Amino acid sequence: MKKFTKRMLSIAIPITLQNLISTGLNLVDNLMIGQLGTTAIASVGLINQIVFILNLFTFGASSGAGIFVAQYWGKKDNRNIEKTLGHIIYVTMGAACVFFVLLYVFPESILRVFTSDLAVIETGAVYARPVAFSTFLTSFSFIMAMALRTVEKARIPMYVSLVALSINTVGNYVLIFGFGSIPAMGVMGASIATLASRVIEFTIFFFIIFKGSTPIRLRLTSLRFDGIFFRRLMKYATPVIMNEFFWSVGIAVYSLVMARMGTEFLAARNISSTIESFGFVIFGGLAAATVVMVGSELGRNNFEQAKNNARKLLQLTVITALFTGLTIILLSRFIVQLYNVEQSVKDVVLVIVIIVGLAQPIKMFNAVNIVGILRSGGDTKAAMLIEIFSLWGIGIPLVVIAGLVLKLSLAQVYLVMMVEEIVKASLGIWRTKTGKWIRNVVD
């Protein structure tokens, strides 16, 4: 047990600290934009929802590749880890090209899907164009961070993230409000600061990876295409990519419903989502620890140990989520007062945060079970079906009916959203108990 705890903490703590730094600085950024008013925070929130889809696509690709990286790491097969990363970059860069075009060329068209508020559309388009250039940088950095965490070098992405996010926060302050001879640029300044931080992040990761000072390396030979290897990789990665893509689109549909309910409701969702993200600070560390501690054992064919590690990590997740749920409820009372929005928006946010805070145990259980356990054994198709059915078959229809047909309050719509999590947990528990996820995919 002592060895298990020490290994788990060595992976989870750096990632948790990174998530805490990221969430805290993102909150500061959100508060800065919030000082510009409801229109600014709603428009930036919508563009970030589009970026979120790309991030989730990239997360899906990296999770799919992470199955192989974790199991190859268990075998200490660094050559095939490098080969895996080289091949998954093809996929993520292709997606980055698509989102660059959407954000740079067609931002107004995308925003019109969500809202008819001309001020929100105009402001969002201003924010979108500089951010568009960050799509390629973010995709590369995301993959490299995943790889370093999986080979138990989690401190490196933590330090890189700290530098990048600090630059983003300082840049936001200077460029949004102006400083000295630098004029106030509003949402354009926030967008430029984001791009600058991504450039720095990419540069640091590029130097680390190509220097070869860690088990993760990337050379030109890594990018040599191998059709057989690529097909085997994509057999497991494709369901994860589809899972994350359709899940992120589904979350965007939730935002679409909120936007159709009114700009104030959209602003309330953006604020509450930022506060809720504190609840997932520890989840990121636990999920990463689960991928490594379950996946590496599967790569060594230590199936019983992988099963025991999974059980312990799920128990720890639920206990931790009880604490984080109560924490974000208490924090919300203070944080919401810092926003320059109408009191009615603040009141709605407080109610929403209570709902999501109480739902933390089940949401975090679902996340660790699907991302950390089912996927680590290559059970990606089952994980995809569980997520897509719960969201598109249950959650979205109920939310559309509640928000647009019955015209319930935003708090009531959030309650309806929780039905999806209950269904997902039931299906996830059943699948985990079958043991069909316990397999080695690299031999």
JOTAZI-V718068 format. One record per pair of residues at least 6 apart in sequence whose ideal C-beta (glycine too) atoms are under 8 Angstrom apart, sorted by the first residue. I is the first residue (numbers start at 1). J is the second residue. Records with the same first field share a line. If there is no record, write none. Layout:
I->J + J
This chain:
4->293 + 309 + 312
7->289 + 293
8->289 + 293 + 313 + 316
10->152 + 154
11->149 + 152 + 154 + 285 + 288 + 289 + 292 + 293
12->282 + 285 + 286 + 288 + 289
13->285
14->154 + 155 + 157 + 158 + 285
15->149 + 154 + 157 + 158 + 284 + 285 + 288 + 289
16->281 + 282 + 284 + 285
17->158
18->154 + 157 + 158 + 161 + 162 + 284
19->280 + 281 + 282 + 283 + 284 + 285
20->281
21->158 + 161 + 162 + 165
22->161 + 165
23->277 + 278 + 280 + 281
25->165 + 166 + 168 + 169
26->165 + 274 + 277
27->274 + 275 + 277 + 278 + 335
28->169 + 172
29->168 + 169 + 172 + 190
30->41 + 270 + 271 + 274
31->338 + 339
32->172 + 173 + 176 + 177 + 190
33->40 + 41 + 44 + 172 + 176 + 187 + 190
34->40 + 41 + 271 + 338 + 339 + 340 + 341
35->176 + 177 + 340
36->176 + 186 + 187 + 340
37->340 + 341
38->263 + 264 + 267 + 341 + 342 + 345
39->117 + 119 + 120 + 123 + 263
40->123 + 186 + 187
41->267 + 270 + 271 + 339 + 341
42->115 + 117 + 120 + 259 + 263 + 266 + 267 + 270
43->111 + 119 + 120 + 121 + 123 + 124 + 127 + 187
44->123 + 124 + 127 + 187 + 190 + 270
45->255 + 266 + 267 + 269 + 270 + 273
46->111 + 114 + 115 + 120 + 124 + 255 + 259 + 266
47->103 + 107 + 111 + 124 + 127 + 128 + 131
49->114 + 251 + 252 + 255
50->99 + 102 + 103 + 110 + 128 + 252
51->99 + 103 + 131 + 135
52->248 + 251 + 252
53->99 + 245 + 248 + 249 + 252
54->95 + 96 + 99 + 135 + 138 + 139
55->138 + 142 + 248
56->244 + 245 + 247 + 248
57->92 + 95 + 241 + 244 + 245 + 248
58->92 + 95 + 96 + 138 + 139 + 142 + 143
59->142 + 244
60->237 + 240 + 241 + 242 + 243 + 244 + 245
61->88 + 91 + 92 + 95 + 143 + 237 + 240 + 241
62->88 + 92 + 142 + 143 + 146 + 147
63->146 + 237 + 240 + 244 + 291 + 371 + 375
64->88 + 233 + 234 + 236 + 237 + 238 + 239 + 240 + 241 + 375 + 380
65->84 + 85 + 87 + 88 + 143 + 146 + 147 + 233 + 237
66->146 + 147 + 150 + 291 + 295 + 375
67->236 + 237 + 240 + 295 + 375 + 376 + 377 + 378 + 380 + 441
68->80 + 81 + 84 + 233 + 236 + 441 + 442
69->81 + 84 + 85 + 146 + 147 + 150 + 151
70->150 + 291 + 292 + 294 + 295 + 296 + 298 + 299 + 376
71->295 + 296 + 298 + 299 + 440 + 441 + 442
72->78 + 80 + 81 + 84 + 299 + 442
73->81 + 150 + 151 + 152 + 215 + 292 + 295 + 296 + 299
74->295 + 296 + 297 + 298 + 299 + 300
75->299 + 300 + 442
77->442
78->215 + 217
80->442
81->147 + 151 + 215 + 216
82->216 + 217 + 218 + 219 + 222
83->222 + 226 + 229
84->233
85->143 + 144 + 147 + 216 + 218 + 222
86->218 + 222 + 223 + 224
87->225 + 226 + 229 + 230 + 233
88->143 + 233 + 237
89->140 + 143 + 223
90->225 + 230
91->234 + 237 + 241
92->139 + 140 + 142 + 143
93->136 + 139 + 140
95->139
96->135 + 136 + 138 + 139
97->135 + 136
99->132 + 135
100->132 + 133 + 135 + 136
102->110
103->110 + 128 + 129 + 131 + 132 + 135
104->128 + 129 + 132 + 133
107->124 + 125 + 128 + 129
108->121 + 122 + 125
110->128
111->120 + 121 + 124 + 125
112->121
113->256
114->255 + 256 + 259 + 266
115->121 + 259 + 260 + 263 + 266
117->263
120->263
123->187
126->186 + 187 + 188 + 191
127->187 + 188 + 190 + 191
128->191
129->191
130->188 + 191 + 192 + 194 + 195
131->191 + 194 + 195
133->195
134->194 + 195 + 198 + 199
137->198 + 199 + 201 + 202
138->198 + 201
140->202 + 205 + 206
141->160 + 198 + 201 + 202 + 205
144->157 + 205 + 208 + 209 + 216 + 218
145->157 + 160 + 161 + 205
147->216
148->154 + 156 + 157 + 208 + 214 + 216
149->157 + 288 + 292
150->288 + 291 + 292 + 295
151->214 + 215 + 216
152->292
153->214 + 215 + 216
154->288
156->208 + 214
160->201 + 204 + 205 + 208
161->201
163->200 + 201 + 204
164->197 + 198 + 200 + 201 + 204
165->197
167->193 + 196 + 197 + 200
168->193 + 194 + 196 + 197
170->193
171->189 + 192 + 193 + 194 + 196 + 197
172->189 + 190 + 193
173->179
174->182 + 189 + 193
175->182 + 185 + 188 + 189 + 190 + 192 + 193
176->184 + 185 + 186 + 187 + 189 + 190 + 193
177->184 + 189
178->184 + 185
185->192
208->214
209->216 + 217 + 218
210->217 + 218 + 219
236->378 + 380 + 441
237->380
238->380
239->380 + 381 + 383 + 384
240->375 + 380 + 383 + 384
242->384 + 388
243->380 + 383 + 384 + 387 + 388
246->387 + 388 + 391 + 392
247->387 + 388 + 391
250->391 + 392 + 395 + 396
253->396 + 399 + 400
254->269 + 395 + 396 + 399 + 417
255->266 + 269
257->399 + 400 + 403 + 404 + 413
258->265 + 266 + 268 + 269 + 403 + 410 + 413
259->265 + 266
260->403 + 404
261->403 + 404 + 407 + 410 + 413
264->341 + 342 + 344 + 345 + 348
265->348 + 410
267->341 + 345
268->345 + 348 + 349 + 352 + 410
269->352 + 410
271->336 + 339 + 341 + 345 + 349
272->332 + 349 + 352 + 353 + 356
275->328 + 331 + 332 + 335 + 336 + 349 + 353
276->328 + 353 + 356 + 357
278->324 + 327 + 328 + 331
279->321 + 324 + 325 + 327 + 328 + 356 + 357 + 360 + 363 + 364
280->324 + 364 + 367
281->324
282->320 + 324
283->317 + 320 + 321 + 324 + 364 + 367 + 368
286->313 + 316 + 317 + 320 + 364 + 368 + 372
287->367 + 368 + 371 + 372
288->372
289->313 + 372
290->309 + 310 + 313 + 368 + 371 + 372 + 373 + 376
291->371 + 372 + 375 + 376
293->309 + 313
294->306 + 309 + 310 + 313 + 372 + 373 + 376 + 377
295->306 + 376 + 377
297->303 + 305 + 306 + 309
298->306 + 376 + 377 + 438 + 439 + 440 + 441
299->440 + 442
301->440 + 443
303->438
306->376 + 377 + 438
307->435 + 438
310->372 + 373 + 432
313->368 + 372 + 373
314->365 + 368 + 369 + 373
317->364 + 365 + 368
318->361 + 364 + 365
320->364
321->360 + 361 + 363 + 364 + 365
322->360 + 361
324->360 + 364
325->356 + 357 + 358 + 359 + 360 + 361
326->357
328->353 + 356 + 357 + 360
329->353 + 354 + 357 + 358
332->349 + 350 + 353 + 354 + 357
333->350
336->346 + 349 + 350 + 353
337->346
339->345 + 346
348->409 + 410 + 411
351->411
352->410 + 411 + 414
355->411 + 414 + 415 + 418
356->363 + 414
359->418 + 421
362->418 + 421 + 422 + 425
363->421
365->425 + 428
366->421 + 424 + 425 + 428
369->425 + 428 + 429 + 432
370->383 + 386 + 387 + 424 + 428
373->432 + 437
374->380 + 382 + 383 + 386 + 428 + 431 + 432 + 437
375->383
376->437
377->437 + 438 + 439 + 441
378->437 + 439 + 441
379->431 + 436 + 437 + 439
382->431 + 436 + 437
383->431
386->424 + 427 + 428 + 431
387->424
389->423 + 427
390->420 + 421 + 423 + 424 + 427
391->420
394->419 + 420 + 423
395->417 + 419 + 420
398->416 + 417 + 419 + 420
399->413 + 416 + 417
402->408 + 412 + 413 + 416
403->410 + 413
408->416
431->437
